[in-house]
């Protein structure tokens, strides 16, 4: 009789190697297949991407590590207050798709600095726009690289620095080789990976907790334990027992909620790496169509995030609060090794005190781990846990690639070709673009290893910078033909300077030795508005300065005014004009 052989189940780490390895092989294969051979392919994928492919690529570009890893984490800790990120980012995408994308596509330029340089007939305007694009993109890409580092450090059990370096090498390969062409088709694959990875555990946990397979309905349903209690009521009770505010009640002031939401909305509409996606399709009509497709694809994740937040928060409190530290589950120990969850036994009773009172609280949880740890906390199968890791990497890498392209095209196309050396050949410009991407990856990697905050906070600041600089210049450039270069340049400089100074003072405490940032002194905020929301004030300043300066300076040339008239004609069907 044959001895029965016990087959060991495949562990999380092995599943992660398999799924991450397969997805990375797919990305690299696509990059080799779609490598760019001209600057047009490198910058805008040759302008021939189909609306469906562009819609999927835009959705992946848009749903960064902040959307996949951080947003549900913020909502799980902030509760109702975290909804500002959902409203701002979703509303901003609608604003971009309806208000700006078709007009920018009709203008027919590769980059946002290209639009601003030509619309405002000025090299100075172009240089200011390049500086703003670099500031926005580097701030944003720092959040993506931190996301990559977090995923690698936990699931492949390497330190964050090694994780960031691996991520840098992968993204460098397909961004440098394929340019926008490689990035576009890679992002189509990354969308499929990230949405599957986000939805599978959400559906599993929704069934587990409420018996409802639709997470969007599950988190508002009764628990399946027969108690008749609604999940949100249970979480409210758990939160108040520990001294936290009710999960479904907000604590932010109305003005700050409004400011953050508006800053995220108009910041979205000024994000260079999202805008450039609308230059990759053949026609203005296709730009509108791909924007609608992308919105539908984004909504799947954005409506699921609040449910994931509720599941994760409830499971976390029930699993660790007031439990003996020597009996904590395996997931807790593994995340503890990353330093992203820490326990300090202040009263030496061996129990984990998780309470709102900072003096008594013994558990510190980095909110960026909530989505990634959620399947482990819920004891889901190992392959689901590994799938989430692959999804987190897909989200971070897809956006990082888009941002790196903005950085490289800003340097090679807007600085070198348009200002420094207008006679540069197509081949030399392509080399310059690839070298710029290499330099950008190195800087991004540094910020990933030394991040200035958790992923979504860093990303929110990037949106504030985009709102403060680009949004007024783009809107006035499209809809106000008398807007001139002097007004636009002054507005962009004042807007981005105000945002930077406010960030440095209240986020990083630069001007007072770090006291403001450490204390988080809300009483000192101007008008009670947080740094994440100050982009709204900086944007209003930009508009005011632009219009006032314009009133006292010379009107734009007649040919520029005619271009503005032309891009506003809603033909929408023909080839884009390229003035």
Long-range contacts (C-beta under 8 A, 24 or more apart in sequence): 9-382, 10-382, 10-383, 11-382, 12-155, 12-376, 12-382, 12-385, 12-386, 13-155, 13-156, 13-157, 15-382, 15-383, 15-385, 15-386, 15-387, 16-155, 16-156, 16-385, 16-386, 16-389, 16-390, 17-156, 18-386, 19-383, 19-386, 19-387, 19-389, 19-390, 20-155, 20-156, 20-386, 20-389, 20-390, 20-393, 23-189, 23-190, 23-193, 23-390, 23-393, 23-394, 24-170, 26-189, 27-170, 27-174, 27-186, 27-189, 27-190, 27-397, 28-170, 28-173, 28-174, 30-174, 30-178, 30-182, 30-185, 30-186, 30-189, 31-173, 31-174, 31-177, 31-178, 31-182, 31-186, 32-177, 33-185, 34-178, 34-181, 34-182, 34-184, 34-185, 35-177, 35-178, 35-181, 35-182, 36-177, 36-178, 36-179, 36-180, 36-181, 36-182, 36-430, 38-426, 38-430, 39-413, 39-426, 39-429, 39-430, 39-433, 41-179, 41-180, 41-181, 42-179, 42-180, 42-181, 42-409, 42-430, 42-433, 42-434, 43-110, 43-111, 43-179, 43-180, 43-276, 43-279, 43-405, 43-409, 43-413, 43-433, 44-110, 44-180, 44-276, 44-279, 44-280, 45-179, 45-180, 45-181, 45-183, 45-184, 45-280, 46-181, 47-279, 47-280, 47-281, 47-282, 48-280, 48-281, 48-282, 49-184, 49-280, 49-281, 49-290, 50-281, 50-286, 51-281, 51-286, 51-289, 51-290, 51-293, 52-290, 52-293, 53-184, 53-185, 53-188, 54-184, 54-277, 54-278, 54-280, 54-281, 54-286, 54-290, 54-293, 54-294, 55-289, 55-290, 55-291, 55-292, 55-293, 55-294, 55-296, 55-297, 56-187, 56-188, 56-191, 56-192, 56-293, 56-294, 56-297, 57-183, 57-184, 57-185, 57-187, 57-188, 57-191, 57-277, 57-280, 58-187, 58-274, 58-277, 58-290, 58-291, 58-294, 59-191, 59-293, 59-294, 59-297, 59-298, 60-187, 60-188, 60-190, 60-191, 60-194, 60-394, 60-395, 60-398, 60-399, 61-187, 61-273, 61-274, 61-277, 61-398, 61-399, 61-402, 62-93, 62-274, 62-294, 62-298, 62-399, 63-191, 63-194, 63-298, 63-301, 63-395, 63-398, 63-399, 64-140, 64-143, 64-144, 64-147, 64-395, 64-396, 64-398, 64-399, 64-459, 65-143, 65-144, 65-146, 65-147, 65-148, 65-392, 65-395, 65-396, 65-399, 65-455, 65-459, 66-143, 66-147, 66-455, 66-456, 66-459, 66-460, 67-301, 67-302, 67-305, 67-395, 68-147, 68-194, 68-198, 68-301, 68-371, 68-391, 68-392, 68-394, 68-395, 68-396, 69-147, 69-150, 69-151, 69-368, 69-371, 69-372, 69-392, 69-395, 69-396, 69-455, 70-143, 70-147, 70-367, 70-368, 70-371, 70-454, 70-455, 70-456, 70-459, 71-302, 71-305, 71-456, 72-305, 72-306, 72-308, 72-309, 72-312, 72-370, 72-371, 73-309, 73-312, 73-367, 73-368, 73-369, 73-370, 73-371, 73-454, 73-456, 74-309, 74-367, 74-456, 75-305, 75-306, 75-309, 76-308, 76-309, 76-310, 76-312, 76-313, 76-316, 76-367, 76-370, 77-313, 77-365, 77-367, 77-370, 79-239, 79-245, 79-246, 79-247, 79-248, 79-249, 79-250, 80-247, 80-248, 80-249, 80-250, 81-250, 81-251, 81-252, 81-257, 82-309, 83-250, 83-306, 84-252, 84-257, 84-260, 84-261, 84-264, 85-260, 85-264, 85-456, 85-460, 86-302, 86-305, 86-306, 87-261, 87-264, 88-260, 88-261, 88-262, 88-263, 88-264, 88-265, 88-267, 88-268, 88-463, 89-264, 89-265, 89-268, 89-302, 90-298, 90-299, 90-302, 91-261, 91-264, 91-265, 91-268, 92-264, 92-265, 92-266, 92-267, 92-268, 92-269, 92-463, 93-268, 93-274, 93-294, 93-295, 93-298, 94-295, 95-265, 95-266, 95-268, 95-269, 96-268, 96-269, 96-271, 96-274, 96-275, 96-291, 97-288, 97-291, 97-292, 97-294, 97-295, 98-291, 99-269, 99-475, 100-269, 100-275, 100-474, 100-475, 100-478, 101-275, 101-278, 101-287, 101-288, 101-291, 102-278, 102-284, 102-287, 102-288, 102-570, 102-572, 103-478, 103-567, 103-568, 104-275, 104-278, 104-279, 104-474, 104-478, 105-278, 105-279, 105-281, 105-284, 105-287, 105-576, 106-284, 106-566, 106-567, 106-571, 106-576, 106-577, 107-563, 107-567, 107-576, 107-577, 107-579, 108-279, 108-576, 108-577, 108-578, 108-579, 109-279, 109-578, 110-276, 110-279, 110-409, 110-413, 111-272, 111-276, 111-406, 111-409, 111-410, 111-413, 111-414, 112-270, 112-272, 112-275, 112-276, 112-406, 112-470, 112-474, 113-272, 113-410, 113-414, 114-413, 114-414, 114-418, 115-474, 115-477, 116-470, 116-473, 116-474, 116-477, 116-488, 117-414, 117-418, 118-563, 118-579, 119-477, 119-560, 119-563, 119-564, 120-473, 120-477, 120-483, 120-484, 120-485, 120-488, 120-489, 120-556, 121-485, 121-556, 121-557, 121-560, 122-485, 122-489, 123-418, 123-419, 124-485, 124-489, 125-485, 125-488, 125-489, 125-492, 126-414, 126-418, 126-419, 127-415, 127-419, 128-489, 128-492, 128-493, 129-414, 129-469, 129-470, 129-473, 129-492, 130-410, 130-411, 130-414, 130-415, 132-465, 132-466, 132-469, 132-470, 132-492, 132-496, 133-272, 133-406, 133-407, 133-410, 133-414, 133-470, 134-407, 134-410, 135-465, 135-469, 135-496, 135-500, 136-270, 136-271, 136-272, 136-462, 136-465, 136-466, 136-469, 136-470, 137-272, 137-273, 137-403, 137-404, 137-406, 137-407, 137-410, 137-440, 137-462, 138-407, 138-440, 138-443, 138-444, 138-447, 139-458, 139-459, 139-461, 139-462, 139-465, 140-271, 140-273, 140-399, 140-403, 140-458, 140-459, 140-462, 141-399, 141-400, 141-403, 141-404, 141-407, 141-440, 141-444, 141-447, 142-444, 142-447, 142-448, 142-451, 142-452, 142-458, 143-451, 143-455, 143-456, 143-458, 143-459, 143-462, 144-396, 144-397, 144-399, 144-400, 144-403, 144-444, 144-448, 144-455, 145-396, 145-400, 145-444, 145-445, 145-447, 145-448, 145-449, 145-451, 146-368, 146-447, 146-448, 146-451, 146-454, 146-455, 146-458, 147-368, 147-392, 147-395, 147-396, 147-455, 148-393, 148-396, 148-397, 148-400, 148-448, 149-448, 149-449, 149-451, 150-338, 150-340, 150-368, 150-369, 150-372, 150-392, 150-455, 151-372, 151-389, 151-392, 151-393, 151-396, 152-393, 153-338, 154-334, 154-335, 154-338, 154-340, 154-369, 154-372, 154-389, 155-372, 155-385, 155-386, 155-389, 157-337, 160-338, 160-448, 160-449, 161-449, 164-445, 164-448, 164-449, 165-445, 167-393, 167-396, 167-397, 167-400, 167-445, 167-448, 168-441, 168-442, 168-444, 168-445, 168-448, 170-397, 171-397, 171-400, 171-401, 171-404, 171-441, 172-437, 172-438, 172-441, 174-401, 175-401, 175-404, 175-405, 175-408, 175-437, 175-441, 176-434, 176-437, 176-438, 179-405, 179-433, 180-276, 180-280, 180-405, 183-398, 183-401, 183-402, 183-405, 184-280, 186-398, 186-401, 187-398, 187-401, 187-402, 189-394, 190-394, 190-395, 190-397, 190-398, 191-297, 191-394, 191-398, 193-390, 193-391, 193-394, 194-301, 194-391, 194-392, 194-394, 194-395, 194-398, 195-297, 195-300, 195-301, 195-391, 196-387, 196-391, 197-387, 197-388, 197-390, 197-391, 197-392, 197-394, 198-301, 198-304, 198-308, 198-371, 198-388, 198-391, 199-300, 199-301, 199-304, 200-384, 200-387, 201-308, 201-374, 201-375, 201-378, 201-380, 201-384, 201-387, 201-388, 202-304, 202-307, 202-308, 202-311, 204-375, 204-378, 204-380, 204-384, 205-308, 205-311, 205-315, 205-374, 205-375, 205-378, 205-380, 206-307, 206-311, 208-378, 209-311, 209-314, 215-304, 215-307, 215-308, 215-311, 216-303, 216-304, 216-307, 218-307, 219-306, 219-307, 219-310, 219-311, 231-310, 231-314, 232-310, 234-314, 235-310, 235-313, 235-314, 235-317, 238-314, 238-317, 238-318, 238-321, 239-317, 242-317, 242-321, 242-354, 242-355, 242-356, 243-355, 243-356, 243-357, 244-356, 247-310, 247-313, 253-528, 255-527, 255-528, 255-529, 256-528, 256-529, 256-530, 256-533, 258-533, 258-536, 259-527, 259-529, 259-530, 259-533, 259-534, 259-535, 259-536, 259-537, 260-460, 260-530, 260-532, 260-533, 260-536, 262-467, 262-533, 262-536, 262-539, 263-460, 263-463, 263-464, 263-467, 263-532, 263-533, 263-534, 263-535, 263-536, 263-539, 264-460, 264-463, 264-467, 264-532, 264-535, 266-466, 266-467, 266-471, 266-535, 266-536, 266-539, 267-462, 267-463, 267-464, 267-465, 267-466, 267-467, 267-471, 267-535, 268-463, 268-466, 269-471, 269-474, 270-466, 270-467, 270-469, 270-470, 270-471, 270-474, 271-462, 271-463, 271-466, 271-470, 272-406, 272-410, 272-466, 272-470, 273-399, 273-402, 273-403, 273-405, 273-406, 274-402, 276-402, 276-405, 276-406, 276-409, 277-402, 282-575, 283-572, 283-573, 283-574, 283-575, 283-576, 284-571, 284-572, 284-573, 284-574, 284-576, 285-572, 285-573, 288-572, 308-370, 308-371, 308-374, 309-370, 311-374, 311-378, 312-370, 312-371, 312-373, 312-374, 312-377, 313-370, 315-374, 315-377, 315-378, 316-365, 316-370, 316-373, 316-377, 317-354, 319-377, 320-352, 320-354, 320-363, 321-352, 321-354, 322-351, 322-352, 322-353, 322-354, 323-351, 323-352, 324-350, 324-351, 324-352, 325-350, 325-351, 325-352, 326-350, 328-352, 329-377, 330-376, 331-373, 331-376, 331-377, 334-376, 335-369, 335-373, 338-369, 340-365, 340-366, 340-368, 340-369, 341-365, 341-366, 341-369, 341-373, 366-454, 367-454, 367-456, 368-454, 368-455, 368-456, 400-444, 403-444, 404-437, 404-440, 404-441, 404-444, 405-437, 407-436, 407-437, 407-440, 408-433, 408-434, 408-436, 408-437, 408-440, 409-433, 409-436, 410-436, 411-436, 411-439, 412-436, 452-507, 452-508, 453-507, 457-507, 457-532, 460-532, 461-503, 461-507, 461-531, 461-532, 463-535, 464-499, 464-503, 464-531, 464-532, 464-533, 464-534, 464-535, 464-538, 465-496, 465-499, 465-500, 465-535, 466-535, 467-499, 467-535, 467-536, 467-538, 467-539, 468-495, 468-496, 468-498, 468-499, 468-535, 468-538, 468-539, 468-541, 468-542, 469-495, 469-496, 469-499, 469-542, 471-539, 471-542, 472-539, 472-542, 472-543, 472-546, 473-542, 473-546, 476-543, 476-546, 476-547, 477-564, 478-564, 478-567, 478-568, 479-568, 480-564, 481-556, 481-560, 481-561, 481-564, 481-565, 482-550, 482-555, 482-556, 482-561, 483-546, 483-550, 483-556, 484-550, 484-553, 484-554, 484-555, 484-556, 485-556, 486-549, 486-550, 486-553, 486-554, 487-545, 487-546, 487-547, 487-548, 487-549, 487-550, 487-553, 488-546, 490-545, 490-546, 490-549, 491-541, 491-542, 491-543, 491-545, 491-546, 491-549, 492-542, 494-541, 494-542, 494-545, 495-538, 495-539, 495-541, 495-542, 495-545, 496-538, 498-534, 498-537, 498-538, 498-541, 499-534, 499-535, 499-538, 502-526, 502-531, 502-534, 502-537, 502-538, 503-531, 503-534, 506-530, 506-531, 506-534, 507-531
